[in-house]
Amino acid sequence: MSGRRAAAGGFTLLEVLIAMAITAAVGAMTLGAFHQVDRAQEIARSQGDRYAAARLALTRLARETSMAFLSEHYDRNRLRERPTLFRGREDALLFTTQAHRRLLRDARESDASVVEYTLESARDGGGEQALFRREKWRVDEEPEREGRKDVVADHVTGFRVQYWDAKKKDWVREWNTRSVERANELPARVRFELEVKLADGRTERFSTEARVALTRPLDF
């Protein structure tokens, strides 16, 4: 009789402990599920950011390369060689372009500038690489110096450039208009590949191609 009354009157200590353990386990599982959802959303956002940065970098690179140019209009008495140039390697590119965008209406800048893309160690010192863009708003005899340098893509694991040789009808790994062979000609096309490490650890390869509008030097 007393046992039935205890059972009817409430839970035993063991039952309470079991109920608490179940509640704690369910709470932990729920909290873990929320953390997983948050982590998945964070990865998805990071993936989207890296996709967007890679595509934006290649779009900009292709636009500027398509407007690359050489010009014979310079002071030969003062300068030993033509200031405009196109010097490309397999993992870097330095050239003059008419794609400069003036941000201020009265800025003393023309449409021409010197642009350089290089793959270098990231500034945060984390051991990764980044694609850098340097622009010099004045075309002069020292294209390698000065200018503003910015990161255009982070978490880069590879950057490859190829140049179309119309005479050989093949892609080549270098192009230098300061050499005798290429002095008066730009590549008709330039191909770019950018490999980026995604937030989930995978790598993704992006590619694009630019068609150069003016392959011969301007003579005015």
N, CA, C and O of each residue as an XYZ file, in Angstrom:
880
protein
N       0.820     -1.207      0.000
C       0.000      0.000      0.000
C       0.857      1.261      0.000
O       0.604      2.189     -0.768
N       1.881      1.293      0.872
C       2.734      2.486      0.933
C       3.475      2.695     -0.370
O       3.678      3.838     -0.779
N       3.900      1.590     -1.058
C       4.607      1.720     -2.339
C       3.723      2.318     -3.391
O       4.173      3.124     -4.204
N       2.411      1.917     -3.386
C       1.503      2.457     -4.394
C       1.277      3.950     -4.157
O       1.185      4.720     -5.112
N       1.187      4.359     -2.902
C       0.973      5.774     -2.595
C       2.166      6.618     -3.020
O       1.981      7.735     -3.504
N       3.398      6.108     -2.852
C       4.598      6.861     -3.249
C       4.632      7.052     -4.750
O       5.015      8.101     -5.267
N       4.208      5.974     -5.444
C       4.215      6.066     -6.902
C       3.157      7.040     -7.375
O       3.365      7.803     -8.319
N       1.981      7.000     -6.683
C       0.904      7.895     -7.092
C       1.192      9.334     -6.706
O       0.686     10.254     -7.348
N       1.986      9.548     -5.683
C       2.219     10.893     -5.182
C       3.290     11.660     -5.936
O       3.351     12.874     -5.743
N       4.154     11.075     -6.786
C       5.203     11.798     -7.503
C       6.252     10.870     -8.078
O       6.118      9.646     -8.044
N       7.337     11.503     -8.626
C       8.422     10.733     -9.240
C       9.430     10.316     -8.180
O       9.619     10.998     -7.173
N      10.050      9.217     -8.420
C      11.160      8.809     -7.556
C      12.400      9.591     -7.946
O      12.442     10.198     -9.016
N      13.412      9.583     -7.085
C      14.658     10.288     -7.356
C      15.315      9.782     -8.632
O      15.862     10.565     -9.409
N      15.259      8.479     -8.844
C      15.859      7.898    -10.043
C      15.172      8.408    -11.301
O      15.824      8.723    -12.297
N      13.839      8.486    -11.240
C      13.098      8.973    -12.405
C      13.426     10.437    -12.699
O      13.539     10.843    -13.856
N      13.575     11.216    -11.634
C      13.926     12.630    -11.821
C      15.297     12.770    -12.468
O      15.484     13.578    -13.376
N      16.259     11.972    -11.991
C      17.612     12.028    -12.556
C      17.619     11.613    -14.020
O      18.302     12.216    -14.847
N      16.842     10.566    -14.329
C      16.772     10.117    -15.726
C      16.158     11.204    -16.606
O      16.637     11.465    -17.709
N      15.100     11.831    -16.110
C      14.445     12.904    -16.869
C      15.391     14.073    -17.100
O      15.423     14.651    -18.187
N      16.171     14.420    -16.060
C      17.132     15.518    -16.201
C      18.215     15.175    -17.217
O      18.625     16.022    -18.010
N      18.674     13.929    -17.186
C      19.709     13.507    -18.129
C      19.196     13.564    -19.562
O      19.900     14.006    -20.470
N      17.948     13.106    -19.753
C      17.358     13.147    -21.096
C      17.203     14.587    -21.574
O      17.504     14.908    -22.723
N      16.726     15.456    -20.668
C      16.556     16.868    -21.026
C      17.889     17.511    -21.405
O      17.978     18.264    -22.375
N      18.940     17.195    -20.608
C      20.262     17.749    -20.897
C      20.783     17.250    -22.236
O      21.368     18.015    -23.002
N      20.571     15.964    -22.519
C      21.035     15.392    -23.785
C      20.324     16.028    -24.967
O      20.945     16.368    -25.974
N      19.003     16.186    -24.829
C      18.235     16.821    -25.908
C      18.686     18.267    -26.107
O      18.816     18.737    -27.237
N      18.927     18.973    -24.982
C      19.399     20.350    -25.079
C      20.747     20.440    -25.768
O      20.971     21.318    -26.601
N      21.657     19.515    -25.411
C      22.983     19.513    -26.031
C      22.888     19.228    -27.523
O      23.578     19.849    -28.332
N      22.014     18.271    -27.879
C      21.837     17.947    -29.296
C      21.255     19.131    -30.061
O      21.664     19.416    -31.186
N      20.299     19.814    -29.442
C      19.696     20.984    -30.091
C      20.720     22.093    -30.279
O      20.806     22.708    -31.341
N      21.513     22.341    -29.202
C      22.548     23.368    -29.286
C      23.579     23.015    -30.347
O      24.026     23.878    -31.103
N      23.956     21.732    -30.399
C      24.907     21.291    -31.414
C      24.364     21.472    -32.816
O      25.092     21.840    -33.738
N      23.066     21.207    -32.966
C      22.439     21.386    -34.281
C      22.466     22.853    -34.694
O      22.719     23.177    -35.855
N      22.197     23.754    -33.714
C      22.254     25.179    -34.021
C      23.660     25.601    -34.431
O      23.831     26.386    -35.364
N      24.675     25.073    -33.725
C      26.062     25.394    -34.065
C      26.391     24.905    -35.469
O      27.063     25.604    -36.228
N      25.924     23.714    -35.819
C      26.184     23.180    -37.151
C      25.525     24.033    -38.228
O      26.108     24.279    -39.284
N      24.302     24.479    -37.948
C      23.611     25.343    -38.907
C      24.359     26.661    -39.074
O      24.545     27.140    -40.193
N      24.791     27.251    -37.943
C      25.549     28.504    -38.003
C      26.841     28.316    -38.781
O      27.216     29.158    -39.596
N      27.524     27.192    -38.520
C      28.779     26.918    -39.212
C      28.546     26.737    -40.710
O      29.314     27.233    -41.535
N      27.486     26.025    -41.045
C      27.167     25.812    -42.462
C      26.852     27.133    -43.155
O      27.261     27.359    -44.293
N      26.119     28.005    -42.458
C      25.794     29.307    -43.035
C      27.044     30.165    -43.195
O      27.191     30.884    -44.183
N      27.947     30.085    -42.212
C      29.198     30.841    -42.286
C      30.041     30.376    -43.465
O      30.597     31.193    -44.199
N      30.135     29.055    -43.646
C      30.893     28.507    -44.772
C      30.265     28.930    -46.094
O      30.966     29.293    -47.038
N      28.937     28.879    -46.152
C      28.239     29.261    -47.383
C      28.495     30.726    -47.727
O      28.714     31.067    -48.890
N      28.467     31.594    -46.707
C      28.743     33.011    -46.947
C      30.172     33.210    -47.426
O      30.424     33.970    -48.360
N      31.112     32.515    -46.774
C      32.514     32.634    -47.160
C      32.745     32.100    -48.569
O      33.506     32.678    -49.345
N      32.074     30.981    -48.894
C      32.186     30.431    -50.246
C      31.720     31.461    -51.267
O      32.378     31.695    -52.280
N      30.573     32.070    -50.982
C      30.028     33.067    -51.898
C      30.952     34.260    -52.062
O      31.121     34.773    -53.168
N      31.556     34.708    -50.951
C      32.479     35.844    -51.009
C      33.693     35.518    -51.868
O      34.142     36.353    -52.653
N      34.222     34.313    -51.723
C      35.419     33.945    -52.480
C      35.106     33.741    -53.957
O      35.906     34.101    -54.820
N      33.952     33.170    -54.245
C      33.516     33.048    -55.639
C      33.400     34.432    -56.271
O      33.897     34.667    -57.373
N      32.741     35.339    -55.565
C      32.514     36.683    -56.097
C      33.826     37.427    -56.305
O      34.005     38.097    -57.321
N      34.756     37.312    -55.336
C      36.043     38.001    -55.442
C      36.842     37.482    -56.630
O      37.447     38.268    -57.359
N      36.851     36.173    -56.831
C      37.597     35.586    -57.943
C      37.022     36.036    -59.282
O      37.765     36.415    -60.187
N      35.717     35.991    -59.401
C      35.080     36.394    -60.663
C      35.280     37.885    -60.933
O      35.523     38.287    -62.070
N      35.176     38.699    -59.885
C      35.364     40.136    -60.050
C      36.797     40.449    -60.468
O      37.020     41.295    -61.334
N      37.768     39.770    -59.858
C      39.172     39.994    -60.202
C      39.439     39.641    -61.663
O      40.111     40.394    -62.368
N      38.921     38.508    -62.122
C      39.142     38.096    -63.507
C      38.410     39.009    -64.487
O      38.929     39.300    -65.564
N      37.221     39.460    -64.126
C      36.487     40.381    -64.995
C      37.250     41.683    -65.170
O      37.357     42.211    -66.278
N      37.775     42.190    -64.075
C      38.543     43.435    -64.134
C      39.831     43.233    -64.915
O      40.195     44.071    -65.739
N      40.507     42.153    -64.668
C      41.757     41.850    -65.356
C      41.534     41.729    -66.858
O      42.320     42.253    -67.649
N      40.468     41.043    -67.253
C      40.173     40.875    -68.675
C      39.827     42.212    -69.329
O      40.251     42.485    -70.452
N      39.062     43.040    -68.631
C      38.693     44.345    -69.194
C      39.918     45.219    -69.407
O      40.065     45.842    -70.459
N      40.797     45.267    -68.412
C      41.990     46.109    -68.533
C      42.942     45.575    -69.596
O      43.552     46.353    -70.330
N      43.073     44.266    -69.682
C      43.962     43.679    -70.685
C      43.426     43.905    -72.093
O      44.205     44.142    -73.017
N      42.131     43.835    -72.267
C      41.546     44.047    -73.595
C      41.813     45.457    -74.110
O      41.754     45.702    -75.315
N      42.108     46.390    -73.195
C      42.375     47.777    -73.574
C      43.856     48.127    -73.453
O      44.218     49.301    -73.376
N      44.708     47.104    -73.436
C      46.158     47.328    -73.430
C      46.569     48.011    -74.736
O      45.931     47.829    -75.774
N      47.636     48.793    -74.666
C      48.066     49.491    -75.884
C      49.551     49.834    -75.825
O      50.165     49.875    -74.759
N      50.103     50.080    -77.012
C      51.445     50.625    -77.181
C      51.306     51.922    -77.963
O      50.371     52.077    -78.749
N      52.225     52.851    -77.755
C      52.167     54.122    -78.473
C      53.566     54.578    -78.865
O      54.514     54.497    -78.085
N      53.661     55.064    -80.111
C      54.924     55.618    -80.597
C      55.027     57.107    -80.291
O      56.014     57.749    -80.651
N      54.038     57.644    -79.645
C      54.018     59.074    -79.354
C      54.722     59.330    -78.019
O      54.099     59.272    -76.959
N      56.015     59.612    -78.083
C      56.790     59.951    -76.890
C      58.032     60.719    -77.319
O      58.394     60.721    -78.495
N      58.674     61.364    -76.374
C      59.845     62.199    -76.645
C      61.086     61.316    -76.787
O      61.653     60.870    -75.790
N      61.492     61.072    -78.001
C      62.663     60.215    -78.242
C      63.973     60.879    -77.852
O      64.971     60.194    -77.628
N      63.985     62.199    -77.767
C      65.196     62.899    -77.335
C      65.426     62.750    -75.830
O      66.560     62.820    -75.355
N      64.361     62.549    -75.105
C      64.471     62.444    -73.644
C      64.443     61.004    -73.149
O      65.087     60.677    -72.152
N      63.713     60.155    -73.831
C      63.536     58.775    -73.384
C      64.252     57.802    -74.306
O      64.217     57.945    -75.528
N      64.895     56.821    -73.712
C      65.614     55.822    -74.504
C      64.689     54.795    -75.112
O      64.954     54.286    -76.201
N      63.603     54.481    -74.421
C      62.673     53.475    -74.934
C      61.233     53.912    -74.711
O      60.960     54.811    -73.916
N      60.348     53.288    -75.397
C      58.931     53.617    -75.362
C      58.362     53.363    -73.959
O      58.536     52.270    -73.421
N      57.692     54.344    -73.361
C      57.141     54.150    -72.008
C      56.036     53.099    -71.951
O      55.927     52.370    -70.966
N      55.225     53.016    -72.985
C      54.166     52.008    -72.997
C      54.781     50.633    -73.219
O      55.763     50.492    -73.948
N      54.201     49.632    -72.590
C      54.798     48.292    -72.656
C      53.763     47.232    -72.340
O      52.652     47.518    -71.893
N      54.165     46.007    -72.586
C      53.375     44.831    -72.196
C      54.390     43.749    -71.864
O      55.053     43.207    -72.748
N      54.500     43.442    -70.583
C      55.480     42.445    -70.144
C      54.766     41.393    -69.298
O      54.372     41.644    -68.159
N      54.616     40.231    -69.879
C      53.880     39.185    -69.194
C      54.694     37.931    -68.987
O      55.444     37.501    -69.863
N      54.532     37.350    -67.810
C      55.116     36.043    -67.512
C      53.968     35.078    -67.233
O      52.797     35.424    -67.388
N      54.318     33.880    -66.826
C      53.295     32.874    -66.567
C      52.476     33.191    -65.318
O      51.341     32.734    -65.186
N      53.050     33.975    -64.398
C      52.345     34.263    -63.146
C      52.330     35.745    -62.790
O      52.104     36.098    -61.633
N      52.569     36.617    -63.772
C      52.574     38.057    -63.510
C      52.378     38.808    -64.821
O      52.672     38.299    -65.902
N      51.870     40.036    -64.696
C      51.597     40.823    -65.900
C      51.728     42.306    -65.586
O      51.156     42.799    -64.613
N      52.496     43.020    -66.428
C      52.696     44.462    -66.305
C      52.441     45.079    -67.676
O      53.059     44.676    -68.661
N      51.530     46.059    -67.748
C      51.185     46.606    -69.061
C      50.557     47.991    -68.925
O      50.106     48.388    -67.851
N      50.541     48.711    -70.045
C      49.837     49.985    -70.101
C      48.460     49.744    -70.710
O      48.306     48.956    -71.643
N      47.471     50.433    -70.167
C      46.091     50.225    -70.598
C      45.351     51.554    -70.664
O      45.740     52.527    -70.018
N      44.297     51.582    -71.440
C      43.446     52.766    -71.527
C      42.152     52.569    -70.736
O      41.132     53.196    -71.019
N      42.218     51.701    -69.754
C      41.023     51.353    -68.978
C      40.933     52.084    -67.644
O      40.072     51.768    -66.824
N      41.817     53.064    -67.418
C      41.796     53.760    -66.130
C      40.489     54.525    -65.939
O      40.016     55.207    -66.849
N      39.919     54.403    -64.756
C      38.679     55.099    -64.425
C      38.963     56.228    -63.450
O      39.452     56.001    -62.343
N      38.659     57.422    -63.863
C      38.857     58.582    -62.996
C      37.700     58.690    -62.008
O      36.535     58.759    -62.399
N      38.040     58.703    -60.738
C      37.019     58.766    -59.693
C      36.602     60.195    -59.376
O      35.503     60.429    -58.875
N      37.486     61.157    -59.670
C      37.185     62.568    -59.441
C      37.080     63.285    -60.779
O      37.923     63.093    -61.655
N      36.064     64.101    -60.940
C      35.810     64.746    -62.228
C      36.973     65.619    -62.674
O      37.331     65.611    -63.851
N      37.567     66.369    -61.757
C      38.630     67.309    -62.116
C      40.032     66.740    -61.890
O      41.009     67.488    -61.892
N      40.135     65.450    -61.700
C      41.446     64.837    -61.454
C      42.337     64.960    -62.686
O      41.880     64.787    -63.815
N      43.603     65.261    -62.455
C      44.557     65.391    -63.561
C      45.079     64.011    -63.957
O      46.248     63.680    -63.759
N      44.193     63.242    -64.508
C      44.511     61.880    -64.921
C      43.918     61.632    -66.299
O      42.880     62.194    -66.647
N      44.574     60.798    -67.069
C      44.059     60.428    -68.382
C      43.443     59.035    -68.298
O      43.356     58.448    -67.220
N      43.020     58.518    -69.438
C      42.486     57.158    -69.474
C      43.597     56.119    -69.432
O      43.342     54.934    -69.218
N      44.831     56.570    -69.638
C      45.970     55.649    -69.679
C      46.610     55.498    -68.304
O      46.700     56.460    -67.540
N      47.048     54.292    -68.002
C      47.754     54.025    -66.750
C      48.584     52.759    -66.910
O      48.458     52.027    -67.892
N      49.428     52.526    -65.927
C      50.222     51.298    -65.876
C      49.590     50.383    -64.835
O      49.333     50.803    -63.707
N      49.342     49.146    -65.208
C      48.711     48.188    -64.305
C      49.587     46.947    -64.198
O      50.146     46.475    -65.188
N      49.697     46.432    -62.988
C      50.499     45.225    -62.756
C      49.724     44.264    -61.859
O      49.145     44.669    -60.851
N      49.720     42.993    -62.237
C      49.117     41.927    -61.432
C      50.207     40.936    -61.040
O      50.963     40.460    -61.888
N      50.280     40.630    -59.749
C      51.287     39.697    -59.250
C      50.686     38.785    -58.185
O      49.752     39.165    -57.479
N      51.229     37.595    -58.084
C      50.847     36.649    -57.036
C      51.917     36.694    -55.957
O      53.078     36.370    -56.208
N      51.516     37.101    -54.738
C      52.469     37.282    -53.651
C      51.895     36.736    -52.347
O      50.722     36.370    -52.268
N      52.749     36.692    -51.333
C      52.300     36.252    -50.011
C      51.270     37.232    -49.463
O      51.411     38.445    -49.618
N      50.241     36.701    -48.825
C      49.186     37.547    -48.261
C      49.743     38.422    -47.144
O      50.702     38.047    -46.469
N      49.146     39.568    -46.960
C      49.647     40.530    -45.981
C      49.431     40.098    -44.541
O      50.127     40.579    -43.647
N      48.481     39.201    -44.294
C      48.204     38.798    -42.915
C      49.231     37.818    -42.367
O      49.180     37.464    -41.189
N      50.165     37.376    -43.207
C      51.215     36.486    -42.746
C      50.754     35.092    -42.404
O      51.436     34.379    -41.667
N      49.612     34.687    -42.923
C      49.075     33.362    -42.610
C      49.609     32.240    -43.477
O      49.178     31.094    -43.348
N      50.532     32.557    -44.348
C      51.123     31.530    -45.197
C      50.412     31.332    -46.520
O      50.867     30.543    -47.349
N      49.304     32.031    -46.738
C      48.585     31.920    -48.001
C      49.067     32.985    -48.981
O      49.837     33.878    -48.628
N      48.592     32.866    -50.225
C      48.946     33.834    -51.252
C      47.721     34.638    -51.663
O      46.582     34.228    -51.443
N      47.983     35.789    -52.264
C      46.908     36.660    -52.728
C      47.304     37.255    -54.070
O      48.487     37.374    -54.389
N      46.301     37.625    -54.846
C      46.540     38.302    -56.118
C      46.492     39.802    -55.870
O      45.489     40.333    -55.392
N      47.592     40.482    -56.201
C      47.705     41.921    -55.987
C      47.599     42.665    -57.317
O      48.023     42.175    -58.364
N      47.028     43.845    -57.242
C      46.942     44.736    -58.406
C      47.567     46.074    -58.039
O      47.213     46.683    -57.029
N      48.500     46.524    -58.870
C      49.119     47.841    -58.668
C      48.788     48.708    -59.877
O      48.915     48.270    -61.021
N      48.365     49.928    -59.616
C      48.088     50.850    -60.719
C      48.841     52.153    -60.508
O      48.821     52.743    -59.427
N      49.502     52.581    -61.565
C      50.199     53.865    -61.575
C      49.489     54.756    -62.589
O      49.401     54.413    -63.768
N      48.992     55.875    -62.138
C      48.137     56.705    -62.991
C      48.926     57.552    -63.984
O      48.332     58.261    -64.797
N      50.234     57.490    -63.931
C      51.060     58.250    -64.873
C      51.940     57.283    -65.656
O      52.662     56.482    -65.062
N      51.884     57.351    -66.972
C      52.721     56.496    -67.820
C      54.038     57.224    -68.058
O      54.066     58.265    -68.713
N      55.127     56.676    -67.526
C      56.433     57.301    -67.702
C      57.490     56.230    -67.921
O      57.168     55.076    -68.205
N      58.757     56.621    -67.788
C      59.859     55.701    -68.078
C      60.150     54.717    -66.948
O      61.040     53.878    -67.084
N      59.426     54.800    -65.844
C      59.639     53.889    -64.721
C      58.332     53.172    -64.352
O      57.749     53.460    -63.307
N      57.879     52.264    -65.180
C      56.598     51.589    -64.911
C      56.619     50.681    -63.689
O      55.565     50.383    -63.127
N      57.797     50.239    -63.269
C      57.891     49.326    -62.125
C      57.779     50.037    -60.785
O      57.607     49.386    -59.755
N      57.874     51.363    -60.784
C      57.910     52.105    -59.527
C      56.601     52.845    -59.273
O      55.871     53.211    -60.195
N      56.334     53.049    -57.975
C      55.208     53.840    -57.483
C      53.864     53.199    -57.842
O      53.806     52.070    -58.330
N      52.808     53.934    -57.592
C      51.466     53.427    -57.836
C      50.817     52.887    -56.568
O      51.471     52.712    -55.541
N      49.541     52.632    -56.663
C      48.775     52.090    -55.542
C      48.607     50.587    -55.712
O      48.260     50.101    -56.788
N      48.862     49.864    -54.629
C      48.819     48.400    -54.665
C      47.730     47.886    -53.728
O      47.686     48.253    -52.554
N      46.854     47.035    -54.253
C      45.744     46.499    -53.469
C      45.582     45.004    -53.729
O      46.008     44.482    -54.759
N      44.958     44.333    -52.769
C      44.613     42.918    -52.934
C      43.293     42.833    -53.697
O      42.323     43.503    -53.343
N      43.257     42.011    -54.742
C      42.009     41.835    -55.491
C      41.411     40.445    -55.285
O      40.238     40.229    -55.592
N      42.204     39.498    -54.767
C      41.674     38.157    -54.471
C      42.544     37.502    -53.408
O      43.767     37.459    -53.540
N      41.909     36.989    -52.346
C      42.608     36.288    -51.266
C      42.521     34.780    -51.469
O      41.794     34.292    -52.334
N      43.287     34.047    -50.644
C      43.239     32.580    -50.615
C      43.537     31.976    -51.998
O      42.929     30.981    -52.394
N      44.472     32.585    -52.716
C      44.804     32.134    -54.072
C      45.878     31.051    -54.003
O      46.908     31.227    -53.353
N      45.631     29.945    -54.669
C      46.610     28.853    -54.712
C      47.297     28.752    -56.064
O      48.260     28.001    -56.216
N      46.813     29.501    -57.046
C      47.450     29.461    -58.354
C      46.965     30.583    -59.252
O      45.787     30.940    -59.234
N      47.885     31.140    -60.043
C      47.558     32.190    -61.011
C      48.396     31.939    -62.252
O      49.625     31.929    -62.190
N      47.734     31.738    -63.370
C      48.430     31.371    -64.596
C      47.952     32.241    -65.751
O      46.755     32.470    -65.921
N      48.915     32.725    -66.544
C      48.607     33.571    -67.693
C      49.254     32.970    -68.939
O      50.397     32.515    -68.899
N      48.511     32.974    -70.042
C      49.029     32.518    -71.329
C      48.707     33.553    -72.394
O      47.715     34.276    -72.301
N      49.573     33.611    -73.420
C      49.466     34.638    -74.445
C      49.399     33.977    -75.821
O      50.187     33.084    -76.131
N      48.453     34.426    -76.636
C      48.262     33.810    -77.940
C      49.201     34.423    -78.973
O      49.151     35.622    -79.249
N      50.060     33.572    -79.537
C      50.984     33.981    -80.591
C      50.323     33.671    -81.932
O      50.221     32.511    -82.330
N      49.876     34.719    -82.625
C      49.158     34.518    -83.887
C      50.053     33.925    -84.970
O      49.569     33.210    -85.847
N      51.342     34.212    -84.919
C      52.258     33.674    -85.934
C      52.472     32.178    -85.735
O      52.451     31.406    -86.693
N      52.675     31.783    -84.500
C      52.884     30.363    -84.204
C      51.565     29.605    -84.063
O      51.535     28.374    -84.076
N      50.479     30.362    -83.929
C      49.155     29.778    -83.698
C      49.175     28.836    -82.487
O      48.731     27.689    -82.536
N      49.714     29.389    -81.409
C      49.836     28.601    -80.182
C      49.933     29.545    -78.988
O      50.241     30.728    -79.136
N      49.665     28.998    -77.802
C      49.798     29.768    -76.576
C      51.243     29.733    -76.101
O      51.895     28.691    -76.148
N      51.742     30.889    -75.640
C      53.099     30.976    -75.109
C      53.030     31.473    -73.672
O      52.019     32.031    -73.244
N      54.123     31.263    -72.925
C      54.123     31.578    -71.494
C      54.665     32.960    -71.168
O      54.533     33.418    -70.033
N      55.278     33.637    -72.144
C      55.850     34.961    -71.897
C      55.587     35.884    -73.080
O      55.422     35.447    -74.219
N      55.555     37.186    -72.764
C      55.398     38.185    -73.825
C      55.998     39.497    -73.337
O      55.574     40.042    -72.318
N      56.993     40.001    -74.074
C      57.696     41.205    -73.636
C      57.925     42.129    -74.828
O      58.696     41.806    -75.732
N      57.255     43.272    -74.824
C      57.417     44.218    -75.925
C      58.723     44.999    -75.835
O      59.021     45.808    -76.714
N      59.496     44.770    -74.795
C      60.826     45.370    -74.718
C      61.868     44.478    -75.400
O      63.044     44.834    -75.466
N      61.443     43.340    -75.898
C      62.343     42.456    -76.644
C      62.214     42.758    -78.135
O      61.226     43.350    -78.570
N      63.210     42.353    -78.911
C      63.212     42.616    -80.354
C      62.065     41.879    -81.035
O      61.410     42.431    -81.919
N      61.823     40.655    -80.636
C      60.810     39.823    -81.282
C      59.402     40.375    -81.116
O      58.588     40.275    -82.034
N      59.101     40.961    -79.952
C      57.742     41.408    -79.649
C      57.610     42.929    -79.602
O      56.608     43.440    -79.101
N      58.589     43.656    -80.110
C      58.644     45.100    -79.901
C      57.407     45.845    -80.391
O      57.009     46.837    -79.780
N      56.805     45.398    -81.457
C      55.700     46.146    -82.061
C      54.402     45.354    -82.145
O      53.607     45.544    -83.065
N      54.200     44.478    -81.195
C      53.009     43.645    -81.274
C      52.545     43.194    -79.889
O      53.352     42.811    -79.042
N      51.256     43.248    -79.683
C      50.640     42.702    -78.479
C      49.977     41.373    -78.823
O      49.619     41.141    -79.978
N      49.813     40.510    -77.845
C      49.117     39.249    -78.125
C      47.654     39.517    -78.484
O      47.024     40.414    -77.923
N      47.133     38.748    -79.403
C      45.738     38.937    -79.810
C      44.776     38.541    -78.700
O      43.691     39.107    -78.567
N      45.187     37.567    -77.910
C      44.346     37.089    -76.809
C      45.221     36.772    -75.599
O      46.397     36.436    -75.736
N      44.641     36.881    -74.441
C      45.334     36.527    -73.197
C      44.377     35.680    -72.365
O      43.218     36.045    -72.162
N      44.874     34.559    -71.894
C      44.051     33.635    -71.108
C      44.503     33.660    -69.651
O      45.699     33.649    -69.361
N      43.532     33.692    -68.739
C      43.827     33.755    -67.309
C      43.171     32.590    -66.578
O      42.034     32.215    -66.866
N      43.908     32.026    -65.629
C      43.361     31.005    -64.736
C      43.687     31.395    -63.300
O      44.831     31.716    -62.977
N      42.685     31.364    -62.455
C      42.851     31.721    -61.047
C      42.301     30.581    -60.204
O      41.136     30.204    -60.330
N      43.151     30.041    -59.347
C      42.732     28.932    -58.481
C      42.634     29.439    -57.047
O      43.583     30.013    -56.513
N      41.477     29.220    -56.431
C      41.193     29.770    -55.104
C      40.822     28.650    -54.141
O      40.096     27.722    -54.496
N      41.329     28.754    -52.918
C      40.971     27.804    -51.865
C      39.666     28.253    -51.230
O      39.563     29.379    -50.743
N      38.671     27.377    -51.234
C      37.368     27.706    -50.675
C      37.342     27.479    -49.165
O      38.267     26.893    -48.601
N      36.286     27.945    -48.522
C      36.194     27.865    -47.062
C      36.100     26.435    -46.560
O      36.479     26.156    -45.422
N      35.599     25.519    -47.390
C      35.481     24.122    -46.963
C      36.735     23.307    -47.266
O      36.745     22.088    -47.093
N      37.801     23.987    -47.722
C      39.068     23.310    -47.977
C      39.289     22.898    -49.417
O      40.419     22.600    -49.804
N      38.236     22.873    -50.217
C      38.388     22.525    -51.625
C      38.992     23.699    -52.397
O      38.975     24.834    -51.922
N      39.523     23.420    -53.583
C      40.004     24.476    -54.461
C      39.127     24.536    -55.707
O      38.652     23.514    -56.202
N      38.929     25.727    -56.190
C      38.101     25.943    -57.375
C      38.908     26.747    -58.391
O      39.593     27.705    -58.032
N      38.824     26.356    -59.649
C      39.560     27.044    -60.705
C      38.601     27.890    -61.536
O      37.566     27.414    -62.002
N      38.972     29.151    -61.709
C      38.196     30.081    -62.521
C      39.055     30.496    -63.715
O      40.277     30.586    -63.597
N      38.438     30.744    -64.835
C      39.207     31.130    -66.019
C      38.421     32.114    -66.874
O      37.191     32.148    -66.842
N      39.150     32.902    -67.628
C      38.545     33.827    -68.576
C      39.574     34.153    -69.646
O      40.746     33.798    -69.529
N      39.123     34.828    -70.681
C      40.013     35.167    -71.789
C      39.710     36.584    -72.257
O      38.550     36.985    -72.347
N      40.764     37.333    -72.553
C      40.609     38.704    -73.028
C      41.104     38.805    -74.465
O      42.126     38.220    -74.821
N      40.380     39.544    -75.279
C      40.803     39.833    -76.644
C      41.330     41.264    -76.685
O      40.612     42.207    -76.354
N      42.569     41.417    -77.087
C      43.204     42.734    -77.118
C      42.749     43.473    -78.372
O      42.899     42.970    -79.486
N      42.195     44.661    -78.186
C      41.627     45.405    -79.317
C      42.700     45.984    -80.232
O      42.564     45.941    -81.455
N      43.766     46.526    -79.645
C      44.828     47.166    -80.439
C      46.124     46.386    -80.264
O      46.779     46.488    -79.227
N      46.487     45.617    -81.261
C      47.699     44.803    -81.146
C      48.927     45.487    -81.726
O      50.045     45.018    -81.512
N      48.750     46.580    -82.453
C      49.863     47.327    -83.038
C      49.987     48.689    -82.368
O      48.991     49.229    -81.888
N      51.210     49.264    -82.326
C      51.405     50.555    -81.659
C      50.628     51.682    -82.337
O      50.517     51.730    -83.562
N      50.100     52.575    -81.523
C      49.480     53.793    -82.040
C      50.584     54.734    -82.506
O      51.620     54.840    -81.850
N      50.380     55.414    -83.620
C      51.430     56.296    -84.147
C      50.999     57.754    -84.154
O      51.481     58.543    -84.967
N      50.105     58.109    -83.263
C      49.692     59.513    -83.173
C      49.760     59.972    -81.730
O      49.452     61.126    -81.435
